[in-house]
Amino acid sequence: MSELHPQIAHHSSLVMIDIHCHILPNFDDGAESLAESLAMAEIAAATGIRTIIATPHVDQPDQAGSILESVEALQAAIDERGIELQVLPGAEVFPSPAVPDWLEDGVPIAIGKGYILLDCPLMNVPLGLDQLVFRLQAHGVTPILAHPERVLPIQKRPQLLEELVHAGMLIQLDAMSILGKHGSAAAKTAHVLLRHRWAHFLASDAHSSNHSRPQLARAAHALRSIIGDARVRQLVQENPLRLLKGESIYSDPADYSPPRMWAFLRR
């Protein structure tokens, strides 16, 4: 195993499952080579991640055909290196109205058993997202919205998510948002979602082994003093494990309250 970056060799006591990572080589804007993928795998394993769901961007059904083959090849290379990490197939799917049809046609875009990770463009909430969520639920699939804390309209009005979260849509936050590496607005919005119990997963959304490396352990550690060990464990271990097993994930979202109300409640 190659030498690890000195800043990552800590906070590895919590065994974690990363449900959102662009670790597949030469697939999207993630890892650019097998060597880069292996470096990401080493970082992940050294910091307590034991399972990664590989989630390359998919906006057309034909893009998903080679995901399983790529995962198998990467897993073989990881095993040959002796890295203690399991990689599973998945996708970060553009929220097209056709997604339920892709699932019916057997396109391999689900994560775990009965879940799907929906991408969310950073500049706008997709039109028809509510209809897509309801159609997926009608097909027995639970939608998870990726990194909404980074989306400009949601940063301005987090309550845009309220109806969908109460209707059963789940939310995944990016570790780098918690660490402030996506800007102060993303960090603030992430904490708003956590306070309202609207967040169900924390994932790395890592794209490389350097500036966008897996930082799930560091973000989990940062959250411990804010939401407590039990909720951190739910975000990075318990809920991801339920996802892999196809079990339902408990959700108890609070009604939206403006920031000054939260300030009052903290006194």
ABEGO torsion letter per residue (X at the ends): XBBBBAAABBGAABBBBBABBBABBGABABBABAAAAAAAAAAAAAAGBABBBBBBBBABAAAAAAAAAAAAAAAAAAAAAGBBBBBBBBBBBBBBAAAAAAAAAGBBABBEBGBBBBBBBAABBBBGAAAAAAAAAAAGBBBBBBGAAABAAAAABAAAAAAAAAAGBBBBBBAAAAAGAAEAAAAAAAAAAAAAGABABBBAGBABABAABBAAAAAAAAAAAAAEAAAAAAAAAAAAAAAAAGBBBBBBBBBBBBAAAAAAAAX
